[in-house]
């Protein structure tokens, strides 16, 4: 596996002040390897005229001991930069990269983020083991959600809440458009299948609706590493609430 140039950096960008605490991506990789989490893929955000030796990057970890549950395999993503454009983030969940621009599709069950200042950087490194071990619990959650049946009104309410999270307007797109099943295996009516259907529509876009001015509108994809990961985390927490209905 060839790592991005920024993941190999041993210092931060020269224009940053001495108060900026460098977080080594290589150290994170070594810590996860100790827990049997290894680099599967790596992605770099478009630098936008910034030096790609320090730009934002995402490292995708997998654990070979964790087997698929309903076609889903737990993964851990580490997001970092050395140019001051991003906090360091660790996210445990079920993810896939939809395209080269950094759009991330999937769930976020565990989310840690720290600024590159003070002792926070060291604290994040020290918690690697805890994060790695807790991510294995995702398999149990997926299995439980797969057995949790939702009524049609419950699925529609889930879709309305998700639309409010995604666009700040629950009425912009109809619940039926966000519940349209795209794959036969998702036509089950359980919480896990419903979550995946709604998540795909709200992240990838394509749903048709009516704007506040009465004009037809089509949902755009949620672009960018940070925005898509933050939304996925919110949607996961919403699904946890739905699981208690």
C-alpha positions as CSV (number, residue, x, y, z in Angstrom):
1,X,0.0,0.0,0.0
2,X,1.5,3.3,-1.1
3,X,0.7,6.1,1.4
4,X,0.0,9.7,0.3
5,X,2.9,12.1,0.7
6,X,1.1,14.0,3.5
7,X,0.8,10.8,5.5
8,X,4.6,10.4,5.5
9,X,5.3,13.9,6.8
10,X,7.4,14.2,9.9
11,X,6.6,17.8,10.7
12,X,3.9,20.4,10.0
13,X,3.8,23.0,7.3
14,X,6.4,25.7,7.8
15,X,3.9,28.6,7.8
16,X,2.3,27.4,11.0
17,X,3.2,28.7,14.5
18,X,5.0,26.8,17.2
19,X,1.7,26.4,19.1
20,X,0.5,24.0,16.4
21,X,0.9,20.4,17.7
22,X,2.0,17.9,15.0
23,X,0.1,14.6,15.0
24,X,2.1,12.0,13.1
25,X,-0.1,9.9,10.8
26,X,2.7,7.3,10.8
27,X,2.4,6.9,14.6
28,X,-1.4,6.4,14.3
29,X,-0.8,3.7,11.7
30,X,1.7,1.9,14.0
31,X,-0.7,2.1,16.9
32,X,-3.6,0.5,15.0
33,X,-1.3,-2.2,13.6
34,X,-0.7,-3.3,17.2
35,X,-4.4,-3.9,17.5
36,X,-4.5,-5.8,14.1
37,X,-6.0,-2.9,12.2
38,X,-4.0,-2.4,9.0
39,X,-4.1,0.2,6.1
40,X,-6.4,-0.9,3.3
41,X,-6.6,2.3,1.3
42,X,-5.6,6.0,1.6
43,X,-7.1,9.1,0.0
44,X,-6.0,12.7,-0.3
45,X,-8.2,15.8,-0.5
46,X,-7.6,18.1,-3.4
47,X,-5.0,20.5,-2.1
48,X,-6.6,23.7,-3.7
49,X,-3.2,25.4,-4.3
50,X,-1.9,24.1,-1.0
51,X,1.3,22.0,-0.7
52,X,0.2,18.3,-1.1
53,X,3.0,17.3,1.3
54,X,0.8,18.6,4.2
55,X,-2.7,18.5,2.9
56,X,-5.8,16.7,4.4
57,X,-5.7,12.9,4.0
58,X,-7.8,9.9,5.0
59,X,-6.3,6.5,6.1
60,X,-8.7,3.6,5.8
61,X,-8.1,0.7,8.3
62,X,-9.5,-2.9,8.2
63,X,-9.2,-5.7,10.7
64,X,-9.0,-9.2,9.0
65,X,-10.5,-10.9,12.1
66,X,-13.8,-9.0,11.7
67,X,-16.1,-10.8,9.2
68,X,-18.9,-9.2,7.2
69,X,-22.4,-8.9,8.9
70,X,-25.2,-8.4,6.4
71,X,-22.5,-7.5,3.8
72,X,-21.0,-4.8,6.1
73,X,-17.4,-4.8,7.4
74,X,-16.3,-2.5,10.2
75,X,-13.7,0.1,9.2
76,X,-11.8,2.8,10.9
77,X,-10.9,6.1,9.2
78,X,-8.2,8.5,10.4
79,X,-8.5,12.0,9.0
80,X,-5.5,14.3,9.4
81,X,-3.7,17.3,7.9
82,X,-0.4,19.1,8.6
83,X,-1.4,22.5,7.1
84,X,-3.9,23.7,9.7
85,X,-7.0,22.9,7.5
86,X,-8.4,20.0,9.6
87,X,-8.6,18.6,13.1
88,X,-7.3,15.1,13.6
89,X,-10.3,12.7,13.5
90,X,-10.8,9.0,14.2
91,X,-14.1,7.5,13.0
92,X,-15.2,3.9,13.4
93,X,-18.1,2.7,11.3
94,X,-19.1,1.1,7.9
95,X,-17.8,3.2,5.1
96,X,-17.2,3.3,1.3
97,X,-15.6,6.0,-0.9
98,X,-18.1,6.8,-3.6
99,X,-15.7,8.8,-5.8
100,X,-12.4,10.4,-6.0
101,X,-13.5,13.8,-4.6
102,X,-13.7,12.4,-1.0
103,X,-17.4,11.7,-0.8
104,X,-17.8,9.1,1.9
105,X,-20.9,6.8,2.1
106,X,-21.6,4.9,5.3
107,X,-22.1,5.0,9.0
108,X,-20.2,6.6,11.8
109,X,-20.6,5.0,15.1
110,X,-17.6,6.4,17.0
111,X,-16.2,9.9,16.3
112,X,-13.2,11.5,18.0
113,X,-11.8,14.9,17.0
114,X,-9.0,17.0,18.5
115,X,-7.3,20.3,17.6
116,X,-3.5,20.3,16.9
117,X,-2.8,22.0,20.2
118,X,-1.7,21.3,23.7
119,X,-2.0,17.7,25.1
120,X,-5.1,16.9,23.0
121,X,-2.9,15.4,20.3
122,X,-1.1,13.1,22.8
123,X,-4.5,12.1,24.3
124,X,-5.8,11.0,20.9
125,X,-2.8,8.8,20.3
126,X,-3.2,7.2,23.7
127,X,-6.9,6.3,23.0
128,X,-6.1,4.4,19.8
129,X,-6.4,1.1,21.5
130,X,-9.8,1.9,23.0
131,X,-11.2,3.1,19.7
132,X,-9.9,0.0,17.9
133,X,-11.4,-2.4,20.3
134,X,-14.8,-0.6,20.6
135,X,-15.2,-0.7,16.8
136,X,-15.7,-4.5,16.9
137,X,-19.0,-3.9,18.7
138,X,-20.4,-2.5,15.4
139,X,-21.1,-6.1,14.3
140,X,-23.4,-6.6,17.2
141,X,-25.2,-3.3,16.4
142,X,-25.7,-4.2,12.7
143,X,-27.1,-7.6,13.6
144,X,-29.5,-6.1,16.1
145,X,-30.7,-3.4,13.7
146,X,-31.2,-6.1,11.0
147,X,-33.7,-7.8,13.4
148,X,-35.5,-4.5,14.3
149,X,-38.6,-4.2,12.1
150,X,-40.1,-0.7,11.4
151,X,-43.6,0.0,10.4
152,X,-44.2,2.2,7.3
153,X,-45.1,5.3,9.5
154,X,-41.8,4.7,11.4
155,X,-39.8,4.6,8.2
156,X,-41.4,7.8,7.0
157,X,-40.7,9.5,10.3
158,X,-37.1,8.4,10.1
159,X,-36.8,9.8,6.6
160,X,-38.3,13.2,7.7
161,X,-35.8,13.4,10.6
162,X,-32.9,12.6,8.2
163,X,-34.0,15.3,5.8
164,X,-34.0,17.8,8.6
165,X,-30.5,16.8,9.5
166,X,-29.3,16.9,5.9
167,X,-31.0,20.0,4.5
168,X,-32.5,21.8,7.5
169,X,-35.9,21.3,6.0
170,X,-37.8,18.1,6.5
171,X,-40.3,18.9,3.8
172,X,-37.9,19.7,1.0
173,X,-38.0,16.1,-0.4
174,X,-40.8,13.7,0.2
175,X,-40.2,10.7,2.6
176,X,-41.2,8.3,-0.2
177,X,-38.4,9.6,-2.4
178,X,-35.8,9.0,0.4
179,X,-37.2,5.6,1.0
180,X,-37.1,4.4,-2.6
181,X,-35.3,1.1,-2.6
182,X,-32.5,0.9,-5.1
183,X,-31.4,-2.7,-4.5
184,X,-33.4,-5.8,-3.9
185,X,-31.5,-6.7,-0.7
186,X,-32.5,-3.5,0.9
187,X,-36.3,-4.2,0.4
188,X,-36.8,-5.7,3.9
189,X,-38.2,-3.0,6.1
190,X,-35.8,-3.5,9.0
191,X,-33.8,-0.6,10.6
192,X,-30.5,-1.6,9.0
193,X,-31.9,-1.7,5.5
194,X,-33.9,1.5,6.0
195,X,-30.8,3.2,7.4
196,X,-28.8,2.3,4.3
197,X,-31.6,3.4,1.8
198,X,-32.0,6.8,3.5
199,X,-28.3,7.3,3.9
200,X,-27.6,6.6,0.2
201,X,-30.3,9.0,-1.0
202,X,-29.2,11.8,1.4
203,X,-25.5,11.5,0.7
204,X,-25.4,10.7,-3.0
205,X,-28.3,13.0,-3.9
206,X,-30.7,12.7,-6.8
207,X,-34.0,13.0,-4.9
208,X,-36.5,15.5,-6.5
209,X,-38.4,18.1,-4.5
210,X,-39.8,21.6,-4.5
211,X,-37.9,24.6,-3.1
212,X,-39.4,27.4,-0.9
213,X,-40.0,29.4,-4.1
214,X,-42.0,26.6,-5.7
215,X,-39.3,25.6,-8.2
216,X,-38.4,21.9,-8.8
217,X,-35.1,21.0,-7.3
218,X,-32.8,17.9,-7.3
219,X,-30.7,17.0,-4.3
220,X,-27.0,17.4,-4.8
221,X,-24.4,15.0,-3.5
222,X,-22.8,15.8,-0.2
223,X,-19.2,16.5,-1.3
224,X,-16.1,16.7,0.8
225,X,-14.5,14.4,3.4
226,X,-15.4,16.4,6.5
227,X,-19.0,17.3,5.6
228,X,-19.9,13.7,4.6
229,X,-18.3,12.2,7.7
230,X,-20.0,14.6,10.1
231,X,-23.4,14.0,8.5
232,X,-22.9,10.2,8.6
233,X,-22.1,10.5,12.3
234,X,-25.3,12.4,12.9
235,X,-27.4,9.9,10.9
236,X,-26.0,7.0,13.0
237,X,-27.0,8.7,16.2
238,X,-30.5,9.3,14.8
239,X,-30.7,5.6,13.9
240,X,-29.8,4.7,17.5
241,X,-32.7,6.8,18.6
242,X,-35.0,5.1,16.1
243,X,-33.9,1.7,17.4
244,X,-35.6,2.5,20.7
245,X,-39.0,3.3,19.2
